[in-house]
Amino acid sequence: MTSDAMKAITQQTLGGPDVLETVRVPIPRPGDGEVLVRVAATSINAADWKLRSGVVTRLGPPPLTLGFDLSGVVTEVGAGVTEFAPGDEVFGNIVSRNGAYAEYVVVPGEFLTRKPVEIDHVHAAALPTAALTAWQALTEVQPGQRVLVHAAAGGVGHLAVQMAKARGAYVIGTARAANHEFLRGLGADELIDYTTTDFTTAVADVDIAFDLVGGDYSERSLLVLTPNGRVIDAQGEEPLADPRYYRLYFHPSGADLAEVAALVVAGRLRGEIDRVMSLADIAEAHKLSESGRVRGKIVLTPWTD
């Protein structure tokens, strides 16, 4: 690998989508246990625009290059990496100030797994953060349990519906009526239009409620649980003082992602792509994601020039 420059999206300040800009920076080099990947596709998660705007400060102050998800081709491996070699197609996560909104990204090898040949880079890039969030939230789901998924048509929600069904659960989702047919096709057993119905009046005896909305949804979800039920919150900033409440923070894991990939290969899990856009149009892509009107994921592919 030479010291050639690459394109990347960076921001020098917190703010709206217009703070995102394309720059040229040196191609990074992998350290011990790391892998350099040529990015074929990445995708947008809600955390991206929350970090961009300063709502979430997990990565610290700018400058930042966002992007948690990636699918691409290994071009170089660091010392101690034996499971991957140049030319391997991989996908996974990177939680870093130097993320995947770039032509190349350095990733710890343990955060990656091999991309199944059954899916392309676009579909692989849509999965990692959303799929691992759902996977790690639903590890305790048992057959016959009632699982409530809020924002069921979103990037995490539509995967959570499928994973809960794969574990034998009865799945209830909250979503706009326009998305009900889509969710029934993914296996949802019962659907609630949150724009017209308060879910606390429409459902009860829930074993696991998965909050992907935030606000007061977790607190209200406590009202519909069984005595031993649990609320798993992937959005809230203020934890609730209730033993049935759990705040989930996903963690990158190539091992977990390999299990997700096995579900994909078996035909039991599919990621919905709302649209594919270029990193050249990153500001527009963030505006769309932030609108909350996206079904599944927005996937970003590198610049064409």
BELDASUL-V338050 format. One record per backbone hydrogen bond with DSSP energy under -0.5 kcal/mol. NH is the residue of the N-H (numbers start at 1). CO is the residue of the C=O. E is the energy in kcal/mol with one decimal. If there is no record, write none. Layout:
nh=NH co=CO e=E
nh=NH co=CO e=E
This chain:
nh=6 co=25 e=-3.3
nh=8 co=23 e=-2.1
nh=9 co=101 e=-2.8
nh=10 co=8 e=-0.5
nh=10 co=21 e=-2.9
nh=11 co=64 e=-1.3
nh=15 co=52 e=-1.8
nh=19 co=16 e=-2.1
nh=20 co=17 e=-1.7
nh=21 co=10 e=-2.7
nh=23 co=8 e=-2.8
nh=25 co=6 e=-2.5
nh=27 co=4 e=-2.2
nh=33 co=79 e=-2.7
nh=34 co=31 e=-2.2
nh=35 co=107 e=-2.7
nh=36 co=76 e=-3.1
nh=37 co=35 e=-0.6
nh=37 co=105 e=-2.7
nh=38 co=73 e=-3.1
nh=39 co=37 e=-0.7
nh=39 co=103 e=-2.0
nh=40 co=71 e=-2.7
nh=41 co=71 e=-1.8
nh=42 co=300 e=-2.8
nh=44 co=298 e=-2.2
nh=48 co=45 e=-1.7
nh=49 co=45 e=-0.9
nh=50 co=46 e=-1.7
nh=51 co=47 e=-2.4
nh=52 co=48 e=-2.6
nh=53 co=49 e=-1.7
nh=54 co=50 e=-0.9
nh=55 co=50 e=-1.3
nh=56 co=50 e=-1.9
nh=60 co=57 e=-1.7
nh=63 co=11 e=-0.7
nh=64 co=11 e=-1.4
nh=65 co=97 e=-2.2
nh=69 co=43 e=-0.5
nh=70 co=92 e=-1.8
nh=71 co=41 e=-1.9
nh=72 co=90 e=-2.5
nh=73 co=38 e=-1.9
nh=74 co=88 e=-2.9
nh=75 co=36 e=-2.8
nh=76 co=36 e=-1.3
nh=78 co=34 e=-3.2
nh=81 co=78 e=-1.6
nh=82 co=80 e=-0.7
nh=87 co=74 e=-3.1
nh=88 co=85 e=-2.2
nh=90 co=72 e=-2.5
nh=90 co=88 e=-0.6
nh=91 co=113 e=-2.5
nh=92 co=70 e=-2.2
nh=93 co=111 e=-1.3
nh=94 co=68 e=-2.0
nh=96 co=94 e=-0.7
nh=99 co=65 e=-2.8
nh=100 co=67 e=-2.1
nh=101 co=66 e=-2.2
nh=102 co=100 e=-2.2
nh=103 co=7 e=-2.1
nh=105 co=37 e=-2.0
nh=107 co=35 e=-2.8
nh=109 co=33 e=-2.9
nh=111 co=108 e=-2.2
nh=112 co=109 e=-1.6
nh=113 co=91 e=-2.0
nh=115 co=89 e=-2.1
nh=119 co=116 e=-1.4
nh=124 co=120 e=-2.1
nh=125 co=121 e=-2.7
nh=126 co=122 e=-0.9
nh=127 co=124 e=-1.5
nh=128 co=124 e=-0.8
nh=131 co=127 e=-3.9
nh=132 co=128 e=-2.5
nh=133 co=129 e=-2.2
nh=134 co=130 e=-2.1
nh=135 co=131 e=-3.0
nh=136 co=132 e=-2.8
nh=137 co=133 e=-1.4
nh=138 co=134 e=-1.6
nh=141 co=138 e=-1.5
nh=144 co=168 e=-3.0
nh=145 co=142 e=-2.0
nh=147 co=145 e=-0.6
nh=147 co=170 e=-2.8
nh=148 co=208 e=-2.9
nh=149 co=147 e=-0.5
nh=149 co=172 e=-3.1
nh=150 co=148 e=-0.6
nh=150 co=210 e=-2.5
nh=152 co=149 e=-0.5
nh=152 co=174 e=-2.3
nh=154 co=151 e=-1.7
nh=158 co=154 e=-2.3
nh=159 co=156 e=-0.6
nh=160 co=156 e=-2.4
nh=161 co=157 e=-2.4
nh=162 co=158 e=-1.1
nh=163 co=159 e=-2.5
nh=164 co=160 e=-2.8
nh=165 co=161 e=-2.0
nh=166 co=162 e=-2.3
nh=167 co=163 e=-1.2
nh=168 co=165 e=-1.9
nh=169 co=164 e=-2.4
nh=170 co=145 e=-3.2
nh=171 co=169 e=-0.6
nh=172 co=147 e=-3.1
nh=173 co=190 e=-2.4
nh=174 co=149 e=-2.2
nh=175 co=192 e=-2.3
nh=179 co=176 e=-2.0
nh=180 co=177 e=-1.6
nh=183 co=179 e=-2.1
nh=184 co=180 e=-2.5
nh=185 co=181 e=-1.8
nh=186 co=182 e=-0.6
nh=186 co=183 e=-0.7
nh=187 co=184 e=-1.2
nh=188 co=183 e=-2.3
nh=189 co=171 e=-2.0
nh=190 co=171 e=-1.8
nh=192 co=173 e=-2.6
nh=194 co=192 e=-1.0
nh=196 co=193 e=-1.6
nh=197 co=193 e=-2.1
nh=199 co=197 e=-0.7
nh=201 co=198 e=-2.3
nh=202 co=199 e=-1.1
nh=203 co=199 e=-1.3
nh=206 co=224 e=-2.7
nh=207 co=146 e=-2.2
nh=208 co=146 e=-1.8
nh=209 co=230 e=-2.5
nh=210 co=148 e=-3.4
nh=210 co=208 e=-0.5
nh=211 co=209 e=-0.7
nh=211 co=232 e=-2.6
nh=212 co=210 e=-0.7
nh=217 co=214 e=-1.9
nh=220 co=216 e=-2.5
nh=221 co=217 e=-2.2
nh=222 co=218 e=-1.4
nh=223 co=220 e=-1.3
nh=224 co=221 e=-1.4
nh=225 co=222 e=-0.9
nh=226 co=206 e=-2.3
nh=229 co=226 e=-2.1
nh=230 co=207 e=-2.0
nh=231 co=244 e=-3.0
nh=232 co=209 e=-3.2
nh=232 co=230 e=-0.5
nh=233 co=231 e=-0.6
nh=233 co=246 e=-2.9
nh=234 co=211 e=-2.4
nh=234 co=232 e=-0.6
nh=239 co=237 e=-0.6
nh=242 co=240 e=-1.9
nh=245 co=242 e=-2.3
nh=246 co=231 e=-2.2
nh=248 co=233 e=-2.7
nh=248 co=246 e=-0.7
nh=254 co=110 e=-2.8
nh=257 co=253 e=-2.2
nh=258 co=254 e=-1.8
nh=259 co=255 e=-1.2
nh=260 co=256 e=-1.9
nh=261 co=257 e=-2.7
nh=262 co=258 e=-1.6
nh=263 co=259 e=-1.4
nh=264 co=260 e=-1.9
nh=265 co=261 e=-2.6
nh=266 co=262 e=-1.9
nh=267 co=264 e=-1.5
nh=268 co=263 e=-2.6
nh=269 co=263 e=-0.8
nh=274 co=272 e=-0.6
nh=274 co=297 e=-2.8
nh=275 co=297 e=-1.1
nh=277 co=299 e=-3.0
nh=279 co=301 e=-2.5
nh=281 co=278 e=-2.1
nh=282 co=279 e=-1.3
nh=285 co=281 e=-2.2
nh=286 co=282 e=-2.3
nh=287 co=283 e=-2.1
nh=288 co=284 e=-2.1
nh=289 co=285 e=-2.3
nh=290 co=286 e=-2.7
nh=291 co=287 e=-0.9
nh=291 co=288 e=-0.6
nh=292 co=289 e=-1.3
nh=293 co=288 e=-0.7
nh=296 co=153 e=-1.5
nh=296 co=294 e=-0.7
nh=297 co=272 e=-2.2
nh=299 co=275 e=-2.3
nh=299 co=297 e=-0.6
nh=300 co=42 e=-3.2
nh=301 co=277 e=-2.4
